[in-house]
Amino acid sequence: MNSSSALSTRSELRQSYWAVALIMGLMGAFFWAIRGTGGFGGSSGGLFAGVGWGILWFRFSSLAGYRGRLSSPWMIVAITLGIAYGGMTGYGVYIGWLRGQFYLDYPQGAREIDAWTGYAMLFVCGLHWGGVTGAFMAWCRPSASLQWWHWLLRLMAGALGAGLALWLVRSFPQYVLPFYSEGLYSLAENSTCLRAERTIREIAPHVGLFLGFFAFELVRRDWKAVGLMLVMSLGFAVPFCVGGYWQTFNGSTIKLDWWKYWEMSIGLGGGLAFGLAYYLFNSPEEDNEQRPSKRHSNRAYILGAGFPIWLAIVRSAVNAFDGTTKLHGYEEFANSNRWWVLLSVLVPATILLVGWIDKVQWPRDNSNHPSSRRARITSIIVWSTVLALTAMLLHRVAIPFIPDVVFGYCLLVLPPVFLVIGYWLFWPVLDLECSPIPRAFLDSMLLLMVCMGLIASLHWPMPLNNYVLVGSYLVCIFASWILQKYKLHEFAQRD
């Protein structure tokens, strides 16, 4: 197929954008609903949703006519870690506020409160979740490449924002915590009050981090980065807030899992935000920027794409096992066999990844040189050790005495640390003319995620509520497949 048949103008992109956006939204509804399923949740569930969106973004970027300034493999790690980082905060305590109820010790001690406080807090939750992800995505733009001291200033701006936000909520809690002046938060028996205080202190640094990054881009007048961060922050904040209305149906005569439909609305809205960002900032015809090259380094493909996919899939496989066995009442079996499940997934996945790294990292014309062989063997050994330790630490296998709080932060701190180690291991750095990641592999990973999510959601006997919920998942998945097959398939043939 000659190049003239490829999509090349904004008008043509507008005609197909809705398909990309809808797929992002529909699959996002599924990803986010599974994120809150038993066995997932929090940062580990964020890894699941994040890598799903990241794979879709990279998958679409491989289609002719869709390659833009954000088609880099680094987008997978940016989206995966951004969504996972947001999962370190909670928001369940605000559900009662949406119904006008503030609990001292749920379900005891209910007091009336304005419902808008709950909606406001959910808006803030979504703001930082999408905002930090948008910041990571913006850093993947070629024009975001800065000198080392610029990067230092960027990180310092985020850290300063996080520290300032935490100081504000600690110093002036009366402005963010209802009834604080009454001394309710000083009583140990008011556990729900204390949970609200703890949650706000967790959220504040995340919001401050986003605002710090945002301020840095404003100062340097990188308007595309500012625009991307606004699209992603508001794209999550609005569905977080508006979707909270589903929670008001709890207790109604219609017995459905309203929490899940709220989560699906968040995933739908967040996915549409990804789709909008894809259209606005990943167009191959952006003004004032030269047409992007198809070439990316082996370092980008391995660290930006291979590593986060491996991390999320290995983690999600064990989460699916936990969720499925506990759903059927086999919690003791899950606890006693978790180690073997981890090994059965970790060993083959690590062998495949290390073998792929070795193939991508080393050029064939240099692979027979004695020094190259030694470095190659060293790289294989180090990579195998690094990946095994990463998985074991993240699954609390190697060091089971790590406190829960420390473990939660390790879940997000360790991957970047090992990415740095992996970055140092690469020699030489090659610019590859085509992606070493087959599309069939990306499709297989999406199929695996769908299977894990559905298995962790099914139990027998299934009440009507579960039939409706799983049916909703299948509608999202099937509609996405139809859109991809009949609206985007022709573009894939043009590459």
PyMOL commands that set and color helices and strands:
alter all, ss='L'
color gray80, all
select helices_A, chain A and resi 3-5+10-35+42-61+74-86+92-98+115-138+142-144+148-171+173-175+180-182+184-186+191-219+223-249+258-281+298-327+331-361+370-394+404-425+439-455+464-492
alter helices_A, ss='H'
color red, helices_A
select strands_A, chain A and resi 101-105+108-112+296-297+431-432
alter strands_A, ss='S'
color yellow, strands_A
deselect
rebuild
show_as cartoon
